[in-house]
Amino acid sequence: MVLVHKEEIKSDFKGTIIDLETIGSFNSFSDSRRYKKIIPVIFGYINSKGLNILCAKNQESIQTLKAQILELIGKLDKPFYAFNTDFERGVLFHHLSKHIEFEEELNKEVFEKKEDLVRALKIPSYDDPFHGDGKSCMMAWLKGDIEKAIKHNRSCLLKERDILLKRGSRKPDELKFVK
């Protein structure tokens, strides 16, 4: 079963911000294989029409979530944004077997920390139960605390929207795609 969270939130930008919550671990490669063992469990997006989150309820629901992402991704408004496009592109490439183009990057440099930027730009936390810690979100999802995981993804999307509106975006760095 995939849970769906929707909110009508007006956002004044063109395109779609995508944010994933995942389980798994990184590989030591410097190309897309770095993300091969990372599995999406939440697919959140925000655009001018609103905020939407699709969340696999458990491990058995992950395949259903992947199928829903594949069906949805072609219908979302472009350009696609992410705070770390390598992560979203790499995870989606390996788990959907499809190259998804992200045209815009929200971080200024590869290792910029979102929470440092949120503080610097005076962006609210949007009730993030994990204070920007994605690993805590992963642990909560694995323990079945789906509500907190969805709240974390919601706050990430709103923070990323505010980053885009306050600071803008850049072209993403190159990522080499290797199966």
C-alpha positions as CSV (number, residue, x, y, z in Angstrom):
1,M,0.0,0.0,0.0
2,V,1.2,3.5,-0.8
3,L,0.0,6.4,1.3
4,V,-0.7,9.7,-0.4
5,H,-0.4,13.1,1.3
6,K,-1.7,16.2,-0.6
7,E,-1.8,19.8,0.2
8,E,-2.9,22.8,-1.8
9,I,0.0,25.1,-1.4
10,K,0.6,27.9,-3.8
11,S,4.2,28.2,-5.0
12,D,5.4,30.8,-7.5
13,F,7.9,29.0,-9.6
14,K,8.0,27.1,-12.8
15,G,8.7,23.3,-12.7
16,T,8.7,20.7,-9.9
17,I,11.0,20.2,-6.9
18,I,11.5,16.5,-6.1
19,D,12.7,15.1,-2.8
20,L,13.2,11.4,-2.0
21,E,13.4,9.7,1.3
22,T,15.3,6.4,1.1
23,I,16.6,3.3,2.9
24,G,19.9,1.6,2.2
25,S,23.6,2.6,2.0
26,F,26.0,4.3,-0.3
27,N,28.6,2.4,-2.4
28,S,32.1,3.8,-2.7
29,F,31.9,4.6,-6.5
30,S,32.2,8.2,-7.9
31,D,29.4,7.6,-10.5
32,S,25.8,6.7,-10.3
33,R,26.6,3.3,-8.8
34,R,27.2,5.1,-5.5
35,Y,23.3,5.1,-5.2
36,K,22.7,1.5,-6.4
37,K,21.9,0.1,-2.9
38,I,19.7,3.1,-1.9
39,I,16.0,2.4,-2.3
40,P,13.3,5.1,-2.5
41,V,10.5,4.8,0.1
42,I,9.0,8.3,-0.2
43,F,8.6,10.4,-3.4
44,G,7.7,13.9,-2.6
45,Y,7.2,16.8,-5.0
46,I,6.0,20.4,-4.9
47,N,5.0,22.6,-7.8
48,S,2.7,25.6,-8.5
49,K,-0.3,23.2,-8.0
50,G,0.6,21.9,-4.6
51,L,2.6,19.5,-2.5
52,N,2.3,15.8,-2.9
53,I,4.0,12.9,-1.1
54,L,3.7,9.2,-2.0
55,C,5.0,6.9,0.7
56,A,5.5,3.1,0.7
57,K,3.8,1.9,3.9
58,N,6.3,-1.0,4.3
59,Q,8.9,-3.0,2.4
60,E,6.3,-4.9,0.5
61,S,4.9,-1.6,-0.9
62,I,8.2,-0.4,-2.4
63,Q,7.5,-2.0,-5.8
64,T,4.1,-0.4,-5.9
65,L,5.7,3.0,-5.1
66,K,8.2,2.6,-7.9
67,A,5.4,1.8,-10.4
68,Q,3.5,4.9,-9.3
69,I,6.6,7.1,-9.6
70,L,7.2,5.8,-13.2
71,E,3.6,6.6,-14.1
72,L,3.7,10.0,-12.5
73,I,7.2,11.3,-13.4
74,G,6.3,12.1,-17.1
75,K,3.3,14.1,-16.1
76,L,5.1,16.5,-13.8
77,D,6.0,20.1,-14.9
78,K,9.6,20.7,-16.0
79,P,12.2,21.8,-15.1
80,F,12.9,19.4,-12.3
81,Y,14.8,20.7,-9.2
82,A,16.5,18.9,-6.3
83,F,18.8,20.0,-3.5
84,N,21.3,17.3,-4.5
85,T,20.5,16.2,-8.0
86,D,23.1,13.5,-8.1
87,F,21.2,11.7,-5.3
88,E,17.8,11.9,-6.9
89,R,19.1,11.1,-10.4
90,G,21.2,8.2,-9.2
91,V,18.6,6.6,-7.0
92,L,15.9,6.9,-9.7
93,F,18.2,5.6,-12.4
94,H,19.0,2.5,-10.5
95,H,15.6,1.8,-9.1
96,L,13.4,2.8,-12.0
97,S,15.8,1.8,-14.7
98,K,15.2,5.1,-16.3
99,H,17.3,8.3,-16.7
100,I,15.4,11.2,-15.2
101,E,16.8,14.6,-16.2
102,F,17.0,17.2,-13.4
103,E,17.7,20.6,-15.0
104,E,18.3,22.6,-11.8
105,E,20.3,22.2,-8.6
106,L,19.4,24.0,-5.4
107,N,22.7,23.7,-3.6
108,K,25.6,26.0,-4.6
109,E,28.2,23.3,-4.2
110,V,28.1,19.5,-3.9
111,F,28.6,19.2,-0.2
112,E,26.6,22.3,1.0
113,K,24.5,21.3,4.0
114,K,20.8,22.1,3.6
115,E,20.3,22.8,7.3
116,D,23.2,25.3,7.3
117,L,21.6,27.1,4.4
118,V,18.1,27.0,6.0
119,R,19.6,28.8,9.1
120,A,21.5,31.3,7.0
121,L,18.4,32.2,4.9
122,K,16.1,32.2,8.0
123,I,13.8,29.5,6.6
124,P,11.5,27.9,9.1
125,S,11.8,24.2,10.0
126,Y,8.2,23.5,8.9
127,D,7.9,21.2,11.9
128,D,10.6,18.8,10.8
129,P,10.6,16.0,13.4
130,F,14.2,15.2,12.6
131,H,15.7,18.7,12.2
132,G,16.9,18.0,8.7
133,D,18.5,14.6,9.5
134,G,17.6,12.2,6.7
135,K,19.2,9.2,8.5
136,S,16.7,9.7,11.4
137,C,13.9,9.7,8.8
138,M,15.2,6.4,7.3
139,M,15.3,4.8,10.8
140,A,11.8,6.0,11.6
141,W,10.4,4.6,8.3
142,L,12.1,1.3,9.0
143,K,10.5,1.2,12.4
144,G,7.1,1.9,10.9
145,D,6.8,5.6,12.0
146,I,5.4,6.6,8.6
147,E,3.7,9.8,9.9
148,K,7.1,11.3,11.0
149,A,8.8,10.3,7.8
150,I,6.1,12.0,5.7
151,K,6.3,15.1,8.0
152,H,10.1,15.2,7.3
153,N,9.6,14.9,3.6
154,R,7.0,17.7,3.7
155,S,9.4,20.0,5.5
156,C,12.2,19.2,3.1
157,L,10.0,20.1,0.1
158,L,8.9,23.4,1.8
159,K,12.5,24.3,2.7
160,E,13.7,23.5,-0.8
161,R,10.9,25.7,-2.3
162,D,12.0,28.6,0.0
163,I,15.7,28.1,-1.1
164,L,14.7,28.3,-4.7
165,L,12.6,31.4,-4.2
166,K,15.2,33.1,-2.0
167,R,18.4,32.1,-3.7
168,G,17.6,30.5,-7.1
169,S,19.2,27.5,-8.6
170,R,22.1,26.4,-10.8
171,K,22.8,23.9,-13.5
172,P,23.7,20.5,-12.0
173,D,27.1,19.0,-12.1
174,E,27.7,16.1,-14.4
175,L,26.9,12.6,-13.1
176,K,28.2,9.5,-15.0
177,F,25.5,6.9,-15.3
178,V,26.8,3.3,-15.0
179,K,24.6,0.2,-14.4
